Amino acid sequence: MKTLRQVNVGDTAKVVKLHGEGAVKRRIMDMGITKGVEVYVRKVAPLGDPIEVTVRGYELSIRKADAEMIEIV
């Protein structure tokens, strides 16, 4: 299983599945990250947290822990 956290800067990935439960999963979905959407990794902070991505035409910063719950292909 490959997660969004493992994607290199400058690469695009397609979301396959969201892991996690309840409020955490709902928060990720509310940010626009849902099954089938393409996510482009723009930047990673110097210490690796957070990760800046472009999803559905806007920029979004997410924590490594949240990126670990997003399965991609």
All heavy atoms as TSV, in Angstrom:
chain	resi	resn	atom	element	x	y	z
A	1	MET	N	N	0.839	-1.181	0.000
A	1	MET	CA	C	0.000	0.000	0.000
A	1	MET	C	C	0.884	1.244	0.000
A	1	MET	O	O	1.761	1.390	0.837
A	1	MET	CB	C	-0.888	-0.006	1.251
A	1	MET	CG	C	-1.731	1.233	1.376
A	1	MET	SD	S	-2.792	1.236	2.817
A	1	MET	CE	C	-1.711	2.030	3.997
A	2	LYS	N	N	0.676	2.117	-0.952
A	2	LYS	CA	C	1.423	3.361	-1.036
A	2	LYS	C	C	0.531	4.490	-0.538
A	2	LYS	O	O	-0.648	4.550	-0.876
A	2	LYS	CB	C	1.867	3.618	-2.475
A	2	LYS	CG	C	2.833	4.766	-2.613
A	2	LYS	CD	C	3.404	4.856	-4.004
A	2	LYS	CE	C	4.370	6.034	-4.081
A	2	LYS	NZ	N	4.892	6.217	-5.416
A	3	THR	N	N	1.100	5.389	0.269
A	3	THR	CA	C	0.315	6.482	0.821
A	3	THR	C	C	0.792	7.825	0.258
A	3	THR	O	O	1.872	7.912	-0.332
A	3	THR	CB	C	0.417	6.527	2.358
A	3	THR	OG1	O	1.769	6.789	2.721
A	3	THR	CG2	C	-0.054	5.218	2.976
A	4	LEU	N	N	0.005	8.851	0.480
A	4	LEU	CA	C	0.338	10.198	-0.001
A	4	LEU	C	C	1.643	10.695	0.610
A	4	LEU	O	O	2.365	11.455	-0.011
A	4	LEU	CB	C	-0.812	11.161	0.320
A	4	LEU	CG	C	-0.696	12.574	-0.226
A	4	LEU	CD1	C	-0.597	12.555	-1.754
A	4	LEU	CD2	C	-1.868	13.413	0.205
A	5	ARG	N	N	1.966	10.234	1.790
A	5	ARG	CA	C	3.204	10.655	2.451
A	5	ARG	C	C	4.440	10.209	1.672
A	5	ARG	O	O	5.489	10.835	1.738
A	5	ARG	CB	C	3.235	10.073	3.860
A	5	ARG	CG	C	4.436	10.499	4.660
A	5	ARG	CD	C	4.366	9.953	6.054
A	5	ARG	NE	N	5.564	10.326	6.795
A	5	ARG	CZ	C	5.886	9.825	7.958
A	5	ARG	NH1	N	5.098	8.950	8.519
A	5	ARG	NH2	N	6.980	10.201	8.560
A	6	GLN	N	N	4.334	9.144	0.899
A	6	GLN	CA	C	5.473	8.583	0.176
A	6	GLN	C	C	5.666	9.184	-1.214
A	6	GLN	O	O	6.650	8.875	-1.874
A	6	GLN	CB	C	5.299	7.067	0.049
A	6	GLN	CG	C	5.243	6.367	1.388
A	6	GLN	CD	C	4.743	4.947	1.276
A	6	GLN	OE1	O	3.904	4.652	0.442
A	6	GLN	NE2	N	5.253	4.076	2.122
A	7	VAL	N	N	4.765	10.052	-1.646
A	7	VAL	CA	C	4.855	10.646	-2.981
A	7	VAL	C	C	5.931	11.730	-2.981
A	7	VAL	O	O	6.032	12.516	-2.045
A	7	VAL	CB	C	3.488	11.235	-3.407
A	7	VAL	CG1	C	3.590	11.917	-4.757
A	7	VAL	CG2	C	2.440	10.143	-3.445
A	8	ASN	N	N	6.729	11.771	-4.034
A	8	ASN	CA	C	7.790	12.766	-4.147
A	8	ASN	C	C	7.229	14.117	-4.582
A	8	ASN	O	O	6.181	14.191	-5.220
A	8	ASN	CB	C	8.832	12.309	-5.172
A	8	ASN	CG	C	9.553	11.062	-4.733
A	8	ASN	OD1	O	9.829	10.875	-3.549
A	8	ASN	ND2	N	9.846	10.191	-5.674
A	9	VAL	N	N	7.970	15.179	-4.260
A	9	VAL	CA	C	7.582	16.526	-4.670
A	9	VAL	C	C	7.564	16.592	-6.190
A	9	VAL	O	O	8.466	16.102	-6.861
A	9	VAL	CB	C	8.571	17.569	-4.096
A	9	VAL	CG1	C	8.249	18.957	-4.624
A	9	VAL	CG2	C	8.527	17.560	-2.577
A	10	GLY	N	N	6.499	17.170	-6.738
A	10	GLY	CA	C	6.369	17.300	-8.180
A	10	GLY	C	C	5.589	16.178	-8.838
A	10	GLY	O	O	5.339	16.224	-10.037
A	11	ASP	N	N	5.207	15.170	-8.078
A	11	ASP	CA	C	4.460	14.040	-8.629
A	11	ASP	C	C	2.963	14.189	-8.370
A	11	ASP	O	O	2.545	14.844	-7.428
A	11	ASP	CB	C	4.939	12.717	-8.023
A	11	ASP	CG	C	6.327	12.332	-8.497
A	11	ASP	OD1	O	6.803	12.916	-9.485
A	11	ASP	OD2	O	6.934	11.443	-7.866
A	12	THR	N	N	2.183	13.552	-9.214
A	12	THR	CA	C	0.732	13.532	-9.073
A	12	THR	C	C	0.307	12.101	-8.761
A	12	THR	O	O	0.845	11.158	-9.312
A	12	THR	CB	C	0.050	14.001	-10.376
A	12	THR	OG1	O	0.513	15.321	-10.678
A	12	THR	CG2	C	-1.455	14.025	-10.220
A	13	ALA	N	N	-0.673	11.976	-7.859
A	13	ALA	CA	C	-1.165	10.656	-7.470
A	13	ALA	C	C	-2.686	10.678	-7.431
A	13	ALA	O	O	-3.292	11.725	-7.236
A	13	ALA	CB	C	-0.613	10.269	-6.108
A	14	LYS	N	N	-3.286	9.523	-7.642
A	14	LYS	CA	C	-4.741	9.390	-7.599
A	14	LYS	C	C	-5.145	8.670	-6.317
A	14	LYS	O	O	-4.571	7.633	-5.978
A	14	LYS	CB	C	-5.232	8.607	-8.816
A	14	LYS	CG	C	-6.725	8.569	-8.957
A	14	LYS	CD	C	-7.109	7.927	-10.274
A	14	LYS	CE	C	-8.606	7.953	-10.456
A	14	LYS	NZ	N	-9.002	7.400	-11.746
A	15	VAL	N	N	-6.116	9.234	-5.604
A	15	VAL	CA	C	-6.569	8.651	-4.340
A	15	VAL	C	C	-7.394	7.405	-4.628
A	15	VAL	O	O	-8.314	7.418	-5.442
A	15	VAL	CB	C	-7.400	9.674	-3.537
A	15	VAL	CG1	C	-7.939	9.037	-2.259
A	15	VAL	CG2	C	-6.581	10.910	-3.222
A	16	VAL	N	N	-7.046	6.314	-3.932
A	16	VAL	CA	C	-7.739	5.038	-4.088
A	16	VAL	C	C	-8.694	4.805	-2.920
A	16	VAL	O	O	-9.822	4.379	-3.100
A	16	VAL	CB	C	-6.737	3.872	-4.178
A	16	VAL	CG1	C	-7.452	2.542	-4.210
A	16	VAL	CG2	C	-5.846	4.039	-5.382
A	17	LYS	N	N	-8.208	5.115	-1.696
A	17	LYS	CA	C	-9.003	4.821	-0.498
A	17	LYS	C	C	-8.562	5.718	0.649
A	17	LYS	O	O	-7.387	6.080	0.741
A	17	LYS	CB	C	-8.810	3.354	-0.113
A	17	LYS	CG	C	-9.653	2.893	1.042
A	17	LYS	CD	C	-9.458	1.403	1.284
A	17	LYS	CE	C	-10.334	0.963	2.445
A	17	LYS	NZ	N	-10.153	-0.458	2.739
A	18	LEU	N	N	-9.498	6.069	1.517
A	18	LEU	CA	C	-9.190	6.811	2.728
A	18	LEU	C	C	-9.306	5.870	3.918
A	18	LEU	O	O	-10.312	5.196	4.085
A	18	LEU	CB	C	-10.169	7.973	2.917
A	18	LEU	CG	C	-10.135	9.066	1.862
A	18	LEU	CD1	C	-11.225	10.073	2.133
A	18	LEU	CD2	C	-8.789	9.740	1.828
A	19	HIS	N	N	-8.261	5.833	4.725
A	19	HIS	CA	C	-8.286	5.039	5.941
A	19	HIS	C	C	-8.593	5.984	7.098
A	19	HIS	O	O	-8.629	7.189	6.939
A	19	HIS	CB	C	-6.938	4.343	6.154
A	19	HIS	CG	C	-6.610	3.385	5.055
A	19	HIS	ND1	N	-7.099	2.108	5.012
A	19	HIS	CD2	C	-5.859	3.536	3.933
A	19	HIS	CE1	C	-6.649	1.500	3.923
A	19	HIS	NE2	N	-5.893	2.353	3.243
A	20	GLY	N	N	-8.804	5.463	8.261
A	20	GLY	CA	C	-9.132	6.308	9.410
A	20	GLY	C	C	-10.593	6.148	9.770
A	20	GLY	O	O	-11.375	5.532	9.044
A	21	GLU	N	N	-10.953	6.708	10.897
A	21	GLU	CA	C	-12.303	6.545	11.423
A	21	GLU	C	C	-12.932	7.881	11.773
A	21	GLU	O	O	-12.246	8.828	12.133
A	21	GLU	CB	C	-12.261	5.673	12.685
A	21	GLU	CG	C	-11.797	4.259	12.461
A	21	GLU	CD	C	-12.750	3.439	11.623
A	21	GLU	OE1	O	-13.973	3.607	11.774
A	21	GLU	OE2	O	-12.271	2.638	10.802
A	22	GLY	N	N	-14.236	7.936	11.685
A	22	GLY	CA	C	-15.044	9.036	12.196
A	22	GLY	C	C	-14.619	10.424	11.775
A	22	GLY	O	O	-14.535	10.733	10.584
A	23	ALA	N	N	-14.329	11.262	12.770
A	23	ALA	CA	C	-14.057	12.681	12.546
A	23	ALA	C	C	-12.807	12.914	11.700
A	23	ALA	O	O	-12.765	13.848	10.898
A	23	ALA	CB	C	-13.928	13.404	13.880
A	24	VAL	N	N	-11.807	12.075	11.859
A	24	VAL	CA	C	-10.561	12.236	11.090
A	24	VAL	C	C	-10.827	12.016	9.601
A	24	VAL	O	O	-10.438	12.826	8.756
A	24	VAL	CB	C	-9.473	11.265	11.597
A	24	VAL	CG1	C	-8.229	11.360	10.746
A	24	VAL	CG2	C	-9.143	11.545	13.053
A	25	LYS	N	N	-11.522	10.946	9.281
A	25	LYS	CA	C	-11.850	10.647	7.890
A	25	LYS	C	C	-12.757	11.734	7.312
A	25	LYS	O	O	-12.574	12.177	6.183
A	25	LYS	CB	C	-12.528	9.283	7.795
A	25	LYS	CG	C	-12.782	8.828	6.385
A	25	LYS	CD	C	-13.324	7.411	6.367
A	25	LYS	CE	C	-13.560	6.929	4.960
A	25	LYS	NZ	N	-14.066	5.553	4.933
A	26	ARG	N	N	-13.730	12.198	8.076
A	26	ARG	CA	C	-14.652	13.250	7.630
A	26	ARG	C	C	-13.897	14.542	7.345
A	26	ARG	O	O	-14.154	15.225	6.370
A	26	ARG	CB	C	-15.727	13.457	8.709
A	26	ARG	CG	C	-16.601	14.677	8.532
A	26	ARG	CD	C	-17.357	14.780	7.229
A	26	ARG	NE	N	-18.120	13.600	6.899
A	26	ARG	CZ	C	-18.630	13.380	5.678
A	26	ARG	NH1	N	-18.446	14.249	4.693
A	26	ARG	NH2	N	-19.306	12.298	5.434
A	27	ARG	N	N	-12.919	14.894	8.196
A	27	ARG	CA	C	-12.140	16.122	7.997
A	27	ARG	C	C	-11.343	16.057	6.701
A	27	ARG	O	O	-11.285	17.030	5.937
A	27	ARG	CB	C	-11.208	16.337	9.188
A	27	ARG	CG	C	-10.451	17.652	9.131
A	27	ARG	CD	C	-9.751	17.986	10.435
A	27	ARG	NE	N	-9.073	16.880	11.067
A	27	ARG	CZ	C	-7.853	16.452	10.740
A	27	ARG	NH1	N	-7.180	17.047	9.779
A	27	ARG	NH2	N	-7.312	15.437	11.377
A	28	ILE	N	N	-10.743	14.903	6.419
A	28	ILE	CA	C	-9.981	14.734	5.174
A	28	ILE	C	C	-10.912	14.879	3.969
A	28	ILE	O	O	-10.586	15.541	2.987
A	28	ILE	CB	C	-9.249	13.376	5.166
A	28	ILE	CG1	C	-8.141	13.377	6.218
A	28	ILE	CG2	C	-8.666	13.082	3.788
A	28	ILE	CD1	C	-7.496	12.025	6.448
A	29	MET	N	N	-12.090	14.272	4.047
A	29	MET	CA	C	-13.055	14.374	2.946
A	29	MET	C	C	-13.571	15.809	2.782
A	29	MET	O	O	-13.765	16.271	1.657
A	29	MET	CB	C	-14.217	13.417	3.189
A	29	MET	CG	C	-13.813	11.962	3.062
A	29	MET	SD	S	-15.120	10.815	3.494
A	29	MET	CE	C	-16.240	11.080	2.140
A	30	ASP	N	N	-13.755	16.528	3.879
A	30	ASP	CA	C	-14.208	17.916	3.820
A	30	ASP	C	C	-13.184	18.823	3.144
A	30	ASP	O	O	-13.533	19.854	2.585
A	30	ASP	CB	C	-14.526	18.455	5.216
A	30	ASP	CG	C	-15.797	17.860	5.786
A	30	ASP	OD1	O	-16.596	17.271	5.011
A	30	ASP	OD2	O	-16.007	17.982	7.013
A	31	MET	N	N	-11.911	18.438	3.187
A	31	MET	CA	C	-10.860	19.211	2.522
A	31	MET	C	C	-10.842	18.964	1.017
A	31	MET	O	O	-10.073	19.577	0.293
A	31	MET	CB	C	-9.497	18.873	3.123
A	31	MET	CG	C	-9.298	19.404	4.520
A	31	MET	SD	S	-7.628	19.192	5.136
A	31	MET	CE	C	-7.625	17.476	5.629
A	32	GLY	N	N	-11.663	18.041	0.540
A	32	GLY	CA	C	-11.747	17.774	-0.892
A	32	GLY	C	C	-10.989	16.549	-1.341
A	32	GLY	O	O	-10.919	16.247	-2.535
A	33	ILE	N	N	-10.396	15.826	-0.416
A	33	ILE	CA	C	-9.651	14.625	-0.767
A	33	ILE	C	C	-10.596	13.436	-0.647
A	33	ILE	O	O	-10.891	12.978	0.451
A	33	ILE	CB	C	-8.419	14.455	0.138
A	33	ILE	CG1	C	-7.503	15.669	-0.014
A	33	ILE	CG2	C	-7.680	13.176	-0.211
A	33	ILE	CD1	C	-6.341	15.689	0.942
A	34	THR	N	N	-11.077	12.984	-1.791
A	34	THR	CA	C	-12.004	11.866	-1.837
A	34	THR	C	C	-11.500	10.833	-2.846
A	34	THR	O	O	-10.572	11.101	-3.617
A	34	THR	CB	C	-13.418	12.327	-2.244
A	34	THR	OG1	O	-13.332	13.012	-3.496
A	34	THR	CG2	C	-14.021	13.257	-1.204
A	35	LYS	N	N	-12.120	9.673	-2.867
A	35	LYS	CA	C	-11.725	8.596	-3.776
A	35	LYS	C	C	-11.806	9.077	-5.223
A	35	LYS	O	O	-12.798	9.686	-5.629
A	35	LYS	CB	C	-12.650	7.404	-3.562
A	35	LYS	CG	C	-12.307	6.210	-4.393
A	35	LYS	CD	C	-13.238	5.057	-4.095
A	35	LYS	CE	C	-12.936	3.890	-5.002
A	35	LYS	NZ	N	-13.859	2.783	-4.780
A	36	GLY	N	N	-10.737	8.840	-5.989
A	36	GLY	CA	C	-10.713	9.171	-7.404
A	36	GLY	C	C	-10.115	10.518	-7.752
A	36	GLY	O	O	-9.835	10.788	-8.913
A	37	VAL	N	N	-9.901	11.392	-6.784
A	37	VAL	CA	C	-9.371	12.727	-7.062
A	37	VAL	C	C	-7.848	12.658	-7.232
A	37	VAL	O	O	-7.179	11.835	-6.623
A	37	VAL	CB	C	-9.768	13.732	-5.956
A	37	VAL	CG1	C	-8.984	13.488	-4.680
A	37	VAL	CG2	C	-9.593	15.152	-6.418
A	38	GLU	N	N	-7.316	13.526	-8.099
A	38	GLU	CA	C	-5.872	13.582	-8.296
A	38	GLU	C	C	-5.271	14.644	-7.385
A	38	GLU	O	O	-5.821	15.741	-7.251
A	38	GLU	CB	C	-5.543	13.880	-9.758
A	38	GLU	CG	C	-5.869	12.714	-10.657
A	38	GLU	CD	C	-5.154	12.769	-11.993
A	38	GLU	OE1	O	-4.505	13.784	-12.300
A	38	GLU	OE2	O	-5.247	11.775	-12.725
A	39	VAL	N	N	-4.141	14.299	-6.786
A	39	VAL	CA	C	-3.460	15.177	-5.838
A	39	VAL	C	C	-2.040	15.402	-6.341
A	39	VAL	O	O	-1.313	14.451	-6.617
A	39	VAL	CB	C	-3.435	14.537	-4.431
A	39	VAL	CG1	C	-2.712	15.431	-3.445
A	39	VAL	CG2	C	-4.843	14.248	-3.951
A	40	TYR	N	N	-1.638	16.675	-6.447
A	40	TYR	CA	C	-0.292	17.044	-6.883
A	40	TYR	C	C	0.492	17.534	-5.665
A	40	TYR	O	O	0.035	18.438	-4.956
A	40	TYR	CB	C	-0.377	18.148	-7.943
A	40	TYR	CG	C	0.949	18.754	-8.312
A	40	TYR	CD1	C	1.864	18.048	-9.083
A	40	TYR	CD2	C	1.292	20.039	-7.902
A	40	TYR	CE1	C	3.083	18.599	-9.430
A	40	TYR	CE2	C	2.512	20.601	-8.240
A	40	TYR	CZ	C	3.406	19.872	-9.003
A	40	TYR	OH	O	4.608	20.419	-9.336
A	41	VAL	N	N	1.634	16.930	-5.397
A	41	VAL	CA	C	2.462	17.320	-4.254
A	41	VAL	C	C	3.344	18.488	-4.676
A	41	VAL	O	O	4.231	18.336	-5.515
A	41	VAL	CB	C	3.310	16.133	-3.749
A	41	VAL	CG1	C	4.178	16.558	-2.577
A	41	VAL	CG2	C	2.412	14.976	-3.353
A	42	ARG	N	N	3.092	19.675	-4.080
A	42	ARG	CA	C	3.819	20.896	-4.427
A	42	ARG	C	C	5.105	21.059	-3.636
A	42	ARG	O	O	6.157	21.335	-4.199
A	42	ARG	CB	C	2.946	22.125	-4.181
A	42	ARG	CG	C	1.794	22.261	-5.120
A	42	ARG	CD	C	0.947	23.465	-4.760
A	42	ARG	NE	N	1.760	24.599	-4.368
A	42	ARG	CZ	C	1.887	25.709	-5.097
A	42	ARG	NH1	N	1.256	25.835	-6.218
A	42	ARG	NH2	N	2.646	26.695	-4.668
A	43	LYS	N	N	5.010	20.959	-2.315
A	43	LYS	CA	C	6.172	21.201	-1.448
A	43	LYS	C	C	6.081	20.323	-0.209
A	43	LYS	O	O	5.007	19.874	0.174
A	43	LYS	CB	C	6.183	22.646	-0.943
A	43	LYS	CG	C	6.409	23.712	-1.948
A	43	LYS	CD	C	6.553	25.038	-1.233
A	43	LYS	CE	C	5.495	26.007	-1.693
A	43	LYS	NZ	N	5.544	27.289	-1.051
A	44	VAL	N	N	7.240	20.148	0.408
A	44	VAL	CA	C	7.301	19.505	1.719
A	44	VAL	C	C	8.137	20.425	2.600
A	44	VAL	O	O	9.196	20.900	2.186
A	44	VAL	CB	C	7.938	18.103	1.635
A	44	VAL	CG1	C	8.078	17.497	3.015
A	44	VAL	CG2	C	7.110	17.195	0.742
A	45	ALA	N	N	7.667	20.692	3.801
A	45	ALA	CA	C	8.379	21.567	4.725
A	45	ALA	C	C	9.762	20.989	5.047
A	45	ALA	O	O	9.970	19.775	4.935
A	45	ALA	CB	C	7.565	21.741	6.000
A	46	PRO	N	N	10.698	21.833	5.475
A	46	PRO	CA	C	12.063	21.367	5.744
A	46	PRO	C	C	12.156	20.172	6.694
A	46	PRO	O	O	12.976	19.288	6.500
A	46	PRO	CB	C	12.740	22.594	6.362
A	46	PRO	CG	C	12.002	23.742	5.777
A	46	PRO	CD	C	10.576	23.282	5.634
A	47	LEU	N	N	11.315	20.117	7.697
A	47	LEU	CA	C	11.338	18.982	8.615
A	47	LEU	C	C	10.338	17.900	8.218
A	47	LEU	O	O	10.106	16.960	8.957
A	47	LEU	CB	C	11.065	19.450	10.049
A	47	LEU	CG	C	12.116	20.402	10.621
A	47	LEU	CD1	C	11.720	20.869	12.005
A	47	LEU	CD2	C	13.479	19.737	10.660
A	48	GLY	N	N	9.720	18.047	7.056
A	48	GLY	CA	C	8.833	17.021	6.529
A	48	GLY	C	C	7.370	17.151	6.908
A	48	GLY	O	O	6.549	16.366	6.475
A	49	ASP	N	N	7.039	18.140	7.730
A	49	ASP	CA	C	5.654	18.292	8.175
A	49	ASP	C	C	5.310	19.771	8.222
A	49	ASP	O	O	6.002	20.519	8.906
A	49	ASP	CB	C	5.498	17.661	9.563
A	49	ASP	CG	C	4.076	17.293	9.901
A	49	ASP	OD1	O	3.234	17.289	8.992
A	49	ASP	OD2	O	3.817	16.993	11.070
A	50	PRO	N	N	4.343	20.280	7.517
A	50	PRO	CA	C	3.332	19.612	6.707
A	50	PRO	C	C	3.743	19.425	5.248
A	50	PRO	O	O	4.813	19.861	4.827
A	50	PRO	CB	C	2.144	20.568	6.794
A	50	PRO	CG	C	2.782	21.918	6.862
A	50	PRO	CD	C	4.044	21.702	7.684
A	51	ILE	N	N	2.844	18.805	4.505
A	51	ILE	CA	C	3.011	18.594	3.067
A	51	ILE	C	C	2.013	19.494	2.360
A	51	ILE	O	O	0.843	19.518	2.715
A	51	ILE	CB	C	2.727	17.119	2.714
A	51	ILE	CG1	C	3.691	16.200	3.473
A	51	ILE	CG2	C	2.818	16.890	1.214
A	51	ILE	CD1	C	3.311	14.734	3.427
A	52	GLU	N	N	2.480	20.262	1.377
A	52	GLU	CA	C	1.576	21.138	0.624
A	52	GLU	C	C	1.199	20.463	-0.680
A	52	GLU	O	O	2.060	20.047	-1.449
A	52	GLU	CB	C	2.232	22.483	0.342
A	52	GLU	CG	C	1.278	23.464	-0.301
A	52	GLU	CD	C	1.889	24.837	-0.489
A	52	GLU	OE1	O	2.458	25.372	0.469
A	52	GLU	OE2	O	1.794	25.360	-1.616
A	53	VAL	N	N	-0.107	20.327	-0.927
A	53	VAL	CA	C	-0.611	19.668	-2.123
A	53	VAL	C	C	-1.611	20.570	-2.835
A	53	VAL	O	O	-2.154	21.496	-2.249
A	53	VAL	CB	C	-1.290	18.321	-1.777
A	53	VAL	CG1	C	-0.309	17.364	-1.147
A	53	VAL	CG2	C	-2.494	18.512	-0.886
A	54	THR	N	N	-1.820	20.291	-4.117
A	54	THR	CA	C	-2.873	20.948	-4.882
A	54	THR	C	C	-3.931	19.899	-5.163
A	54	THR	O	O	-3.635	18.837	-5.708
A	54	THR	CB	C	-2.330	21.511	-6.212
A	54	THR	OG1	O	-1.295	22.449	-5.922
A	54	THR	CG2	C	-3.433	22.194	-6.996
A	55	VAL	N	N	-5.164	20.200	-4.755
A	55	VAL	CA	C	-6.276	19.284	-4.952
A	55	VAL	C	C	-7.498	20.098	-5.358
A	55	VAL	O	O	-7.794	21.114	-4.747
A	55	VAL	CB	C	-6.537	18.432	-3.689
A	55	VAL	CG1	C	-6.859	19.276	-2.494
A	55	VAL	CG2	C	-7.627	17.427	-3.927
A	56	ARG	N	N	-8.145	19.683	-6.443
A	56	ARG	CA	C	-9.344	20.362	-6.955
A	56	ARG	C	C	-9.128	21.855	-7.207
A	56	ARG	O	O	-10.010	22.674	-7.002
A	56	ARG	CB	C	-10.520	20.162	-6.012
A	56	ARG	CG	C	-10.918	18.712	-5.844
A	56	ARG	CD	C	-12.141	18.572	-4.987
A	56	ARG	NE	N	-12.399	17.187	-4.657
A	56	ARG	CZ	C	-13.240	16.398	-5.329
A	56	ARG	NH1	N	-13.884	16.860	-6.359
A	56	ARG	NH2	N	-13.411	15.161	-4.955
A	57	GLY	N	N	-7.905	22.220	-7.616
A	57	GLY	CA	C	-7.621	23.600	-8.001
A	57	GLY	C	C	-7.223	24.530	-6.873
A	57	GLY	O	O	-7.088	25.735	-7.079
A	58	TYR	N	N	-7.024	24.036	-5.664
A	58	TYR	CA	C	-6.559	24.908	-4.594
A	58	TYR	C	C	-5.440	24.231	-3.801
A	58	TYR	O	O	-5.290	23.019	-3.833
A	58	TYR	CB	C	-7.708	25.333	-3.672
A	58	TYR	CG	C	-8.279	24.257	-2.794
A	58	TYR	CD1	C	-7.828	24.089	-1.491
A	58	TYR	CD2	C	-9.277	23.411	-3.253
A	58	TYR	CE1	C	-8.356	23.106	-0.673
A	58	TYR	CE2	C	-9.800	22.424	-2.439
A	58	TYR	CZ	C	-9.339	22.280	-1.151
A	58	TYR	OH	O	-9.857	21.302	-0.348
A	59	GLU	N	N	-4.650	25.061	-3.108
A	59	GLU	CA	C	-3.526	24.552	-2.334
A	59	GLU	C	C	-3.990	24.182	-0.933
A	59	GLU	O	O	-4.813	24.877	-0.339
A	59	GLU	CB	C	-2.411	25.603	-2.234
A	59	GLU	CG	C	-1.595	25.724	-3.498
A	59	GLU	CD	C	-2.327	26.460	-4.609
A	59	GLU	OE1	O	-3.048	27.422	-4.294
A	59	GLU	OE2	O	-2.211	26.057	-5.768
A	60	LEU	N	N	-3.426	23.113	-0.418
A	60	LEU	CA	C	-3.829	22.580	0.873
A	60	LEU	C	C	-2.597	22.044	1.581
A	60	LEU	O	O	-1.756	21.395	0.966
A	60	LEU	CB	C	-4.833	21.438	0.633
A	60	LEU	CG	C	-5.312	20.627	1.808
A	60	LEU	CD1	C	-6.187	21.491	2.707
A	60	LEU	CD2	C	-6.108	19.439	1.310
A	61	SER	N	N	-2.475	22.341	2.865
A	61	SER	CA	C	-1.390	21.782	3.667
A	61	SER	C	C	-1.974	20.733	4.598
A	61	SER	O	O	-2.948	20.996	5.298
A	61	SER	CB	C	-0.708	22.878	4.493
A	61	SER	OG	O	-0.029	23.764	3.653
A	62	ILE	N	N	-1.367	19.556	4.587
A	62	ILE	CA	C	-1.843	18.490	5.463
A	62	ILE	C	C	-0.677	17.901	6.257
A	62	ILE	O	O	0.467	17.937	5.808
A	62	ILE	CB	C	-2.563	17.366	4.681
A	62	ILE	CG1	C	-1.656	16.757	3.623
A	62	ILE	CG2	C	-3.831	17.876	4.055
A	62	ILE	CD1	C	-2.254	15.550	2.951
A	63	ARG	N	N	-0.978	17.393	7.422
A	63	ARG	CA	C	0.039	16.783	8.277
A	63	ARG	C	C	0.457	15.429	7.736
A	63	ARG	O	O	-0.294	14.774	7.034
A	63	ARG	CB	C	-0.518	16.610	9.690
A	63	ARG	CG	C	-0.737	17.905	10.393
A	63	ARG	CD	C	-1.231	17.643	11.797
A	63	ARG	NE	N	-2.597	18.149	11.851
A	63	ARG	CZ	C	-3.556	17.662	12.606
A	63	ARG	NH1	N	-3.328	16.634	13.386
A	63	ARG	NH2	N	-4.744	18.184	12.596
A	64	LYS	N	N	1.663	15.008	8.126
A	64	LYS	CA	C	2.154	13.695	7.708
A	64	LYS	C	C	1.233	12.589	8.195
A	64	LYS	O	O	0.983	11.627	7.488
A	64	LYS	CB	C	3.567	13.448	8.249
A	64	LYS	CG	C	4.651	14.184	7.531
A	64	LYS	CD	C	6.023	13.679	7.893
A	64	LYS	CE	C	6.377	13.942	9.320
A	64	LYS	NZ	N	7.781	13.652	9.640
A	65	ALA	N	N	0.713	12.731	9.408
A	65	ALA	CA	C	-0.169	11.709	9.971
A	65	ALA	C	C	-1.435	11.557	9.132
A	65	ALA	O	O	-1.923	10.443	8.921
A	65	ALA	CB	C	-0.529	12.068	11.407
A	66	ASP	N	N	-1.965	12.689	8.631
A	66	ASP	CA	C	-3.157	12.631	7.778
A	66	ASP	C	C	-2.806	12.068	6.401
A	66	ASP	O	O	-3.577	11.307	5.823
A	66	ASP	CB	C	-3.785	14.008	7.636
A	66	ASP	CG	C	-4.388	14.521	8.934
A	66	ASP	OD1	O	-4.634	13.691	9.840
A	66	ASP	OD2	O	-4.611	15.737	9.042
A	67	ALA	N	N	-1.644	12.436	5.873
A	67	ALA	CA	C	-1.212	11.936	4.570
A	67	ALA	C	C	-1.004	10.428	4.603
A	67	ALA	O	O	-1.194	9.744	3.596
A	67	ALA	CB	C	0.073	12.644	4.133
A	68	GLU	N	N	-0.657	9.904	5.759
A	68	GLU	CA	C	-0.446	8.462	5.920
A	68	GLU	C	C	-1.751	7.688	5.780
A	68	GLU	O	O	-1.761	6.508	5.451
A	68	GLU	CB	C	0.167	8.195	7.298
A	68	GLU	CG	C	0.763	6.831	7.468
A	68	GLU	CD	C	2.027	6.606	6.663
A	68	GLU	OE1	O	2.855	7.522	6.548
A	68	GLU	OE2	O	2.184	5.482	6.133
A	69	MET	N	N	-2.892	8.344	6.004
A	69	MET	CA	C	-4.202	7.692	5.914
A	69	MET	C	C	-4.788	7.699	4.510
A	69	MET	O	O	-5.855	7.136	4.275
A	69	MET	CB	C	-5.190	8.403	6.846
A	69	MET	CG	C	-4.854	8.299	8.290
A	69	MET	SD	S	-6.074	9.140	9.246
A	69	MET	CE	C	-5.200	9.378	10.769
A	70	ILE	N	N	-4.092	8.341	3.563
A	70	ILE	CA	C	-4.609	8.473	2.198
A	70	ILE	C	C	-3.855	7.499	1.294
A	70	ILE	O	O	-2.674	7.706	0.985
A	70	ILE	CB	C	-4.447	9.922	1.702
A	70	ILE	CG1	C	-5.172	10.881	2.647
A	70	ILE	CG2	C	-4.954	10.054	0.272
A	70	ILE	CD1	C	-4.845	12.340	2.435
A	71	GLU	N	N	-4.527	6.444	0.871
A	71	GLU	CA	C	-3.935	5.442	-0.013
A	71	GLU	C	C	-4.034	5.939	-1.450
A	71	GLU	O	O	-5.087	6.374	-1.896
A	71	GLU	CB	C	-4.652	4.112	0.153
A	71	GLU	CG	C	-4.042	2.987	-0.639
A	71	GLU	CD	C	-4.742	1.662	-0.414
A	71	GLU	OE1	O	-5.433	1.502	0.612
A	71	GLU	OE2	O	-4.589	0.786	-1.285
A	72	ILE	N	N	-2.924	5.855	-2.168
A	72	ILE	CA	C	-2.871	6.369	-3.544
A	72	ILE	C	C	-2.370	5.284	-4.498
A	72	ILE	O	O	-1.872	4.243	-4.090
A	72	ILE	CB	C	-1.983	7.638	-3.647
A	72	ILE	CG1	C	-0.569	7.390	-3.080
A	72	ILE	CG2	C	-2.611	8.784	-2.923
A	72	ILE	CD1	C	0.427	7.148	-4.121
A	73	VAL	N	N	-2.478	5.598	-5.787
A	73	VAL	CA	C	-1.937	4.716	-6.815
A	73	VAL	C	C	-1.137	5.537	-7.810
A	73	VAL	O	O	-1.294	6.723	-7.901
A	73	VAL	CB	C	-3.055	3.914	-7.526
A	73	VAL	CG1	C	-3.852	4.811	-8.423
A	73	VAL	CG2	C	-2.495	2.753	-8.267
